[in-house]
Amino acid sequence: MRRVRLTYPGAFHHVMNRGYGGNDIFYGNKNKNQFLDYLKDASKKMIIRIFAYCIMDTHYHLVLENTTGRMSDFLKLLNGNYGMYYRKVFGGIGYVFQGRYKSTIIENDAYLIQSLVYLLQNPVRAGIVHHAEHYIWSSASDYFSDIATGIVDAEFVNQLFGTKDALFGILDSMGKQELAIQTTDYGEVLGKKNFVKSALRKFERRQKPSEQSRGGQRIDERYFDPVEKVLGEFERMNGVKIWDINTTTFKGKRLRGELLVQLKDRAGLKYKEIAEMDIFSRLSFTSLGSIYRNIKKAYLKKVK
């Protein structure tokens, strides 16, 4: 059974996800640019504030604020959109990302600075560049710059470090230093030991009774599968890539309906999130609800 994620609206997190089996999934400028487009779009739709990003060939890192409490929805949308794009371009019907994303909750500004430095130093630790600002697939060049990508909250980061010299001086002085992360029953934590208790109180206060299960854990964090897993298994089971489904035919419409049910029931997506996928983009919210109910009704009749 999955471990609940310790988070709450306003919590800082360092998030990472990698390609399945450690495979390259971001090789080439075009693919990295496409991921950044999805990142910008998902952060705006879910109102999640991004402070830093770094895209490597095999994985990505983000430092963010769970601004609206929808971090899980944000990452489902981001990974789901890039996963579908990747399979469309490169083919295959397997997983793109390696399961569930990894997240570390961060205590305060002091530890947030450590996490930002660690993220930006990722290509330096990998031996790709000597200085973080020379790596074009991170947000290092967004700070103290007149050129805004619209992805990161550069002003917030600028205020944390004060000056450009301070930022890059800290980056150079940190070298390849690792983060002192604690592993707890509630996941990874970057902060003092007593931070876990205070974070847990905030987490529990913000849960609604309807969102709790018998263990006090959020249902959406405990039971739902990653969108990537649902999409990959659907394609393998049906022997077809989602992008190749012809929705003008009866078979194509049936497959689209079955995918809708899988995304809602197994991945926990809302109709609004499902409608943002290309295969459903021409359908209204009302239509999605009707299709979902009809497919479920047909399934119930079949199993009786």
Secondary structure as UniProt FT lines:
FT   TURN            9..10
FT   STRAND          12..19
FT   HELIX           20..22
FT   HELIX           29..46
FT   STRAND          49..55
FT   STRAND          59..65
FT   TURN            67..68
FT   HELIX           71..90
FT   STRAND          102..106
FT   HELIX           109..120
FT   HELIX           122..125
FT   TURN            126..127
FT   HELIX           132..134
FT   TURN            136..137
FT   HELIX           139..142
FT   TURN            143..144
FT   HELIX           154..161
FT   HELIX           164..174
FT   TURN            175..176
FT   STRAND          182..184
FT   TURN            185..186
FT   STRAND          187..190
FT   TURN            193..194
FT   HELIX           195..205
FT   HELIX           209..211
FT   TURN            214..215
FT   HELIX           219..222
FT   HELIX           227..238
FT   HELIX           242..244
FT   TURN            247..248
FT   HELIX           250..265
FT   HELIX           271..275
FT   HELIX           278..280
FT   TURN            281..282
FT   HELIX           285..303
//
